[in-house]
Structures are given as structure tokens and as C-alpha cells.
Amino acid sequence: MFPLPEPMRLALDAARDAAGDGEVPVGAVVTRGGSVLAVATNAPRRLHDPTAHAEILAIRAAATKIGTERLADCDLWVTLEPCAMCAGAIAHARIARLYYGASDPKGGAVEHGARIFTQPTCHHRPDVYPGIGEGESGALLRAFFASRR
């Protein structure tokens, strides 16, 4: 087994933080040229904002940090397959590469569901690398939801 890339380890740490706050354990990191621009956790409950998914918060923070709405030379690392809202934001931000851990057959929109990046109306398609840290990401999610049943 290969060690996880540092951005995915940071995303997993953020996911653990989210779980500690009672949020669904998802973490996201935006990098550019190997440097971390933003790290975010899922925070819809904490922020009382249904759009406060980790990906959205990380994209917003990275865009603010570099002073542009286009993140064309950036990568997004996230612990769970993005939903339709987040996939749309990824396309609008022009993220170059998307790396994610666990697949999400119920709510994902990259490999599953709407498959946003394959739609003819999608104006930008990042390179997609699924399964990075899939085991650890999936275990965090399973433990979180098992504790609530």
C-alpha cells in the first residue's frame, strides 16, 4: 500500500474534525503547485447553511486567497465523491484536477447520479482521480453513520 498524498491526509484530518463537530465527516483541500491554499470541513449544521459543504468552503477560501474566481491551475482533494452542487462549483471554478476518496452511490454526481462532468451542458471537466484514500474515507463515514443509528 502506498502512503497517501499529503493533501488527502489533510482532507482526512479535516473530515475527522467535521465528525468531532457532529458534521458528516467530509474534508476538502485546494492546492496549487504543491502548496495548500485552503482546507475546509463540512459545516452545514455549524454554519446553518445547506451549501456549506467542504468542497464549497475550500473553493471559496482558495478563490479569496488568490483573488480570482477561476482556479484553473488548482487541484481539489476531497474525502467523498462530490454531490451535484459541489460538482457544479468545481466546473464553474475551473478546477484542473479532482481527487476524491470514497465513492457515493446515493449522493455522488461524478461517477454516480447526475454525472455532472459528462453532461453536454458542463462547460469544464476536470481530470478526475477517484479512490485516493478510499478505505480510510469510507471507514470514517461508516463509523459516523453507525454511531447515529
TORKOL-4160 file (C-alpha; in steps of 0.2 Angstrom, whole numbers, padded with zeros to 4 digits, m for minus):
149
<pt num="1" X="0000" Y="0000" Z="0000"/>
<pt num="2" X="0006" Y="0017" Z="m0005"/>
<pt num="3" X="0006" Y="0032" Z="0008"/>
<pt num="4" X="m0007" Y="0044" Z="0004"/>
<pt num="5" X="m0003" Y="0061" Z="m0003"/>
<pt num="6" X="m0001" Y="0075" Z="0010"/>
<pt num="7" X="m0017" Y="0084" Z="0003"/>
<pt num="8" X="m0028" Y="0069" Z="0005"/>
<pt num="9" X="m0021" Y="0067" Z="0023"/>
<pt num="10" X="m0025" Y="0085" Z="0027"/>
<pt num="11" X="m0043" Y="0082" Z="0020"/>
<pt num="12" X="m0045" Y="0066" Z="0031"/>
<pt num="13" X="m0039" Y="0076" Z="0046"/>
<pt num="14" X="m0052" Y="0089" Z="0041"/>
<pt num="15" X="m0065" Y="0075" Z="0039"/>
<pt num="16" X="m0061" Y="0069" Z="0057"/>
<pt num="17" X="m0063" Y="0087" Z="0063"/>
<pt num="18" X="m0080" Y="0088" Z="0055"/>
<pt num="19" X="m0086" Y="0072" Z="0063"/>
<pt num="20" X="m0080" Y="0079" Z="0080"/>
<pt num="21" X="m0092" Y="0094" Z="0077"/>
<pt num="22" X="m0106" Y="0082" Z="0073"/>
<pt num="23" X="m0105" Y="0085" Z="0054"/>
<pt num="24" X="m0104" Y="0072" Z="0041"/>
<pt num="25" X="m0085" Y="0068" Z="0040"/>
<pt num="26" X="m0080" Y="0076" Z="0024"/>
<pt num="27" X="m0064" Y="0086" Z="0022"/>
<pt num="28" X="m0058" Y="0096" Z="0006"/>
<pt num="29" X="m0041" Y="0104" Z="0002"/>
<pt num="30" X="m0037" Y="0115" Z="m0013"/>
<pt num="31" X="m0019" Y="0115" Z="m0019"/>
<pt num="32" X="m0009" Y="0124" Z="m0032"/>
<pt num="33" X="0008" Y="0120" Z="m0037"/>
<pt num="34" X="0010" Y="0108" Z="m0022"/>
<pt num="35" X="0005" Y="0122" Z="m0010"/>
<pt num="36" X="m0010" Y="0121" Z="0001"/>
<pt num="37" X="m0022" Y="0136" Z="m0002"/>
<pt num="38" X="m0037" Y="0130" Z="0008"/>
<pt num="39" X="m0043" Y="0117" Z="0020"/>
<pt num="40" X="m0061" Y="0115" Z="0024"/>
<pt num="41" X="m0073" Y="0104" Z="0033"/>
<pt num="42" X="m0091" Y="0100" Z="0031"/>
<pt num="43" X="m0101" Y="0113" Z="0041"/>
<pt num="44" X="m0119" Y="0115" Z="0036"/>
<pt num="45" X="m0125" Y="0112" Z="0054"/>
<pt num="46" X="m0112" Y="0123" Z="0062"/>
<pt num="47" X="m0115" Y="0137" Z="0049"/>
<pt num="48" X="m0134" Y="0135" Z="0047"/>
<pt num="49" X="m0130" Y="0134" Z="0028"/>
<pt num="50" X="m0135" Y="0120" Z="0017"/>
<pt num="51" X="m0122" Y="0125" Z="0004"/>
<pt num="52" X="m0108" Y="0124" Z="0017"/>
<pt num="53" X="m0100" Y="0108" Z="0010"/>
<pt num="54" X="m0082" Y="0105" Z="0012"/>
<pt num="55" X="m0079" Y="0107" Z="m0006"/>
<pt num="56" X="m0088" Y="0124" Z="m0007"/>
<pt num="57" X="m0080" Y="0131" Z="0008"/>
<pt num="58" X="m0062" Y="0126" Z="0002"/>
<pt num="59" X="m0066" Y="0133" Z="m0016"/>
<pt num="60" X="m0072" Y="0150" Z="m0008"/>
<pt num="61" X="m0057" Y="0151" Z="0003"/>
<pt num="62" X="m0044" Y="0147" Z="m0011"/>
<pt num="63" X="m0053" Y="0159" Z="m0023"/>
<pt num="64" X="m0052" Y="0173" Z="m0010"/>
<pt num="65" X="m0034" Y="0169" Z="m0006"/>
<pt num="66" X="m0028" Y="0170" Z="m0024"/>
<pt num="67" X="m0040" Y="0184" Z="m0028"/>
<pt num="68" X="m0049" Y="0176" Z="m0043"/>
<pt num="69" X="m0065" Y="0166" Z="m0046"/>
<pt num="70" X="m0055" Y="0154" Z="m0058"/>
<pt num="71" X="m0045" Y="0140" Z="m0050"/>
<pt num="72" X="m0039" Y="0133" Z="m0067"/>
<pt num="73" X="m0022" Y="0129" Z="m0060"/>
<pt num="74" X="m0028" Y="0121" Z="m0044"/>
<pt num="75" X="m0032" Y="0104" Z="m0038"/>
<pt num="76" X="m0046" Y="0099" Z="m0026"/>
<pt num="77" X="m0044" Y="0084" Z="m0014"/>
<pt num="78" X="m0060" Y="0078" Z="m0005"/>
<pt num="79" X="m0064" Y="0063" Z="0005"/>
<pt num="80" X="m0080" Y="0059" Z="m0003"/>
<pt num="81" X="m0087" Y="0059" Z="m0021"/>
<pt num="82" X="m0094" Y="0077" Z="m0024"/>
<pt num="83" X="m0113" Y="0080" Z="m0025"/>
<pt num="84" X="m0121" Y="0089" Z="m0039"/>
<pt num="85" X="m0120" Y="0106" Z="m0031"/>
<pt num="86" X="m0101" Y="0103" Z="m0027"/>
<pt num="87" X="m0098" Y="0096" Z="m0045"/>
<pt num="88" X="m0106" Y="0111" Z="m0052"/>
<pt num="89" X="m0095" Y="0123" Z="m0042"/>
<pt num="90" X="m0080" Y="0113" Z="m0047"/>
<pt num="91" X="m0084" Y="0116" Z="m0065"/>
<pt num="92" X="m0088" Y="0134" Z="m0063"/>
<pt num="93" X="m0071" Y="0137" Z="m0053"/>
<pt num="94" X="m0062" Y="0128" Z="m0067"/>
<pt num="95" X="m0053" Y="0116" Z="m0055"/>
<pt num="96" X="m0040" Y="0107" Z="m0065"/>
<pt num="97" X="m0039" Y="0090" Z="m0056"/>
<pt num="98" X="m0051" Y="0082" Z="m0044"/>
<pt num="99" X="m0045" Y="0068" Z="m0032"/>
<pt num="100" X="m0058" Y="0060" Z="m0021"/>
<pt num="101" X="m0058" Y="0046" Z="m0008"/>
<pt num="102" X="m0075" Y="0036" Z="m0006"/>
<pt num="103" X="m0087" Y="0034" Z="m0020"/>
<pt num="104" X="m0105" Y="0040" Z="m0015"/>
<pt num="105" X="m0118" Y="0029" Z="m0025"/>
<pt num="106" X="m0133" Y="0039" Z="m0016"/>
<pt num="107" X="m0127" Y="0057" Z="m0017"/>
<pt num="108" X="m0112" Y="0057" Z="m0028"/>
<pt num="109" X="m0113" Y="0066" Z="m0045"/>
<pt num="110" X="m0096" Y="0062" Z="m0053"/>
<pt num="111" X="m0096" Y="0043" Z="m0055"/>
<pt num="112" X="m0114" Y="0041" Z="m0049"/>
<pt num="113" X="m0131" Y="0050" Z="m0051"/>
<pt num="114" X="m0131" Y="0065" Z="m0062"/>
<pt num="115" X="m0113" Y="0063" Z="m0068"/>
<pt num="116" X="m0111" Y="0081" Z="m0070"/>
<pt num="117" X="m0094" Y="0081" Z="m0079"/>
<pt num="118" X="m0101" Y="0070" Z="m0093"/>
<pt num="119" X="m0116" Y="0081" Z="m0097"/>
<pt num="120" X="m0115" Y="0091" Z="m0113"/>
<pt num="121" X="m0120" Y="0107" Z="m0104"/>
<pt num="122" X="m0105" Y="0105" Z="m0092"/>
<pt num="123" X="m0093" Y="0119" Z="m0098"/>
<pt num="124" X="m0077" Y="0112" Z="m0089"/>
<pt num="125" X="m0072" Y="0095" Z="m0085"/>
<pt num="126" X="m0058" Y="0092" Z="m0073"/>
<pt num="127" X="m0047" Y="0077" Z="m0073"/>
<pt num="128" X="m0054" Y="0065" Z="m0061"/>
<pt num="129" X="m0045" Y="0053" Z="m0049"/>
<pt num="130" X="m0056" Y="0043" Z="m0038"/>
<pt num="131" X="m0052" Y="0031" Z="m0024"/>
<pt num="132" X="m0037" Y="0041" Z="m0016"/>
<pt num="133" X="m0039" Y="0036" Z="0002"/>
<pt num="134" X="m0055" Y="0027" Z="m0001"/>
<pt num="135" X="m0053" Y="0015" Z="0013"/>
<pt num="136" X="m0050" Y="0027" Z="0026"/>
<pt num="137" X="m0063" Y="0039" Z="0020"/>
<pt num="138" X="m0076" Y="0026" Z="0019"/>
<pt num="139" X="m0072" Y="0020" Z="0036"/>
<pt num="140" X="m0074" Y="0037" Z="0044"/>
<pt num="141" X="m0091" Y="0039" Z="0035"/>
<pt num="142" X="m0097" Y="0021" Z="0040"/>
<pt num="143" X="m0092" Y="0024" Z="0059"/>
<pt num="144" X="m0100" Y="0041" Z="0059"/>
<pt num="145" X="m0117" Y="0035" Z="0052"/>
<pt num="146" X="m0116" Y="0019" Z="0063"/>
<pt num="147" X="m0115" Y="0029" Z="0079"/>
<pt num="148" X="m0131" Y="0038" Z="0074"/>
<pt num="149" X="m0142" Y="0023" Z="0071"/>
